[in-house]
Amino acid sequence: MSQVTSKASFQKWPNLKVREHEREFLKKGERSMFSHKIHAKAPFETWVDFDIRALPDIKQLLALIEVENKNNATKRGILTRDAQRIDKPVYIGLSIPLCVREDLAMAVTSDLLPALVKEKDAPLYYTWNPKDFKINSPIASSLKIFEKAMKTQNPESLRIALLGIEQACNKHAEDFVVLQLIDGTDIALPKQMLLEFAKLNSATQAALKAKNPARLIELTDTLPADSFVKPFAHFNLAGIFNQKASFESAAKNYKIAISKQPTWPLAKELYEKNLQLLAENQEKTD
């Protein structure tokens, strides 16, 4: 590709001027990273629109069309004609949400970002609870039962409520779940993410109550490597280890959380504190 350009605009600040990046040529398989910087005070939430354009190599594009449509002459003819008409960079659009808080920044809407909980005599931890939602589906009903069980902290009630969410998700035909909020807006998220959030809440509360990380360790071990929830499980687990003065294990889990989510100032701060505690303990033993 040639004449590669990238320009970002922020829906929250439509008049904000952001530098446009250019690259004259990009070889096949080669990557180029553009960094768009702004100065803004947290917290804020916005959608970021990326205007990315590039002029493809027409010869390579025609060869690709020929290979991928060799058994479909009509489609091949249409695509070939369209490709031959390309005489300027093609628009490649991309829009992503951006939520920036003092503790964390992620490319998601605020509805999907877990809340940081600060309690007396407890480590900092994250939990996800949607805003008030309508009980108009089996999943919404099971989630409401789970929320009530979380308040009572009865282990058996929690186990049954978590099983109810899992069964409702398994019966739900679509990959995504839509929760209709009382204020008229909707939250859409993968049903697997919703289930993993529920497991995170349950395992974290069990660990805090018993001051035993067993449930959280099991959760971090079983969550998929690309799970959105996994970094938060490691963060919460690190807090429990800190409570038990297991600073090395805490540092290890903070480090994993940061590796999976680099834009996490709070996790980095706590990780540095853990390293300092480890160094101080080492000096005492020496």
Secondary structure as UniProt FT lines:
FT   STRAND          2..10
FT   TURN            11..12
FT   TURN            14..15
FT   STRAND          21..25
FT   TURN            28..29
FT   STRAND          44..55
FT   HELIX           58..68
FT   TURN            69..71
FT   HELIX           73..84
FT   STRAND          90..100
FT   STRAND          105..106
FT   HELIX           110..112
FT   STRAND          115..117
FT   TURN            120..121
FT   STRAND          125..127
FT   HELIX           138..152
FT   HELIX           155..171
FT   STRAND          176..181
FT   TURN            182..183
FT   STRAND          186..190
FT   HELIX           191..210
FT   HELIX           214..222
FT   TURN            225..226
FT   HELIX           230..243
FT   TURN            244..245
FT   HELIX           247..260
FT   HELIX           265..285
//
